[in-house]
């Protein structure tokens, strides 16, 4: 589901930098660690600095240094009610497992773009948002792709990042020969207004399609957009 929050072996602790725990802890410690997931994943302020516009780039499967911030981005959305396929509280291990799977799929058929702020040569880029494009591999659907997991950090809203990420994704899909994109959005969510503003067409709604982050059943709205070269 796309919601505006609008060989892959398990990673060692070194892959996440000093201070990050083993992503596969013993079962005896897992319960206590999950109970504190919400507190430990409390998002840091990531609002772009004045005069420093966010940059966009596509990530490759080896760029695992982005994993900690991607986990934080996902946690920020889930803990603020976004329907991203998870229930709150989201543990850091569930977030890590999800992004692990995404990086394992990155390649010609599955692509990931991020929006970030580069604070300069002595600082680290700060992740602000992300979106994924999945190209349908079926022989009769090489013209079609699916938008997945559009996320913008809660502290980076109002900067036009969702529009920029979607525009970049649509251009990339068009270059790769895709003329039709589809996506799902939680019914009545802010995402619906975003997609309508960007020219997506609402097909209909499926009631009680899945549970939201708080565990209540929610409907899903179906959208599509035809892409045309300028």
Secondary structure as GFF3:
##gff-version 3
##sequence-region A 1 230
A	DSSP	three_ten_helix	13	16	.	.	.	ID=ss1
A	DSSP	alpha_helix	27	35	.	.	.	ID=ss2
A	DSSP	alpha_helix	37	40	.	.	.	ID=ss3
A	DSSP	beta_strand	55	59	.	.	.	ID=ss4
A	DSSP	three_ten_helix	64	66	.	.	.	ID=ss5
A	DSSP	alpha_helix	67	78	.	.	.	ID=ss6
A	DSSP	alpha_helix	92	105	.	.	.	ID=ss7
A	DSSP	beta_strand	110	117	.	.	.	ID=ss8
A	DSSP	beta_strand	126	135	.	.	.	ID=ss9
A	DSSP	beta_strand	144	152	.	.	.	ID=ss10
A	DSSP	three_ten_helix	154	156	.	.	.	ID=ss11
A	DSSP	alpha_helix	161	175	.	.	.	ID=ss12
A	DSSP	beta_strand	180	186	.	.	.	ID=ss13
A	DSSP	alpha_helix	190	197	.	.	.	ID=ss14
A	DSSP	beta_strand	201	211	.	.	.	ID=ss15
A	DSSP	beta_strand	217	226	.	.	.	ID=ss16
###
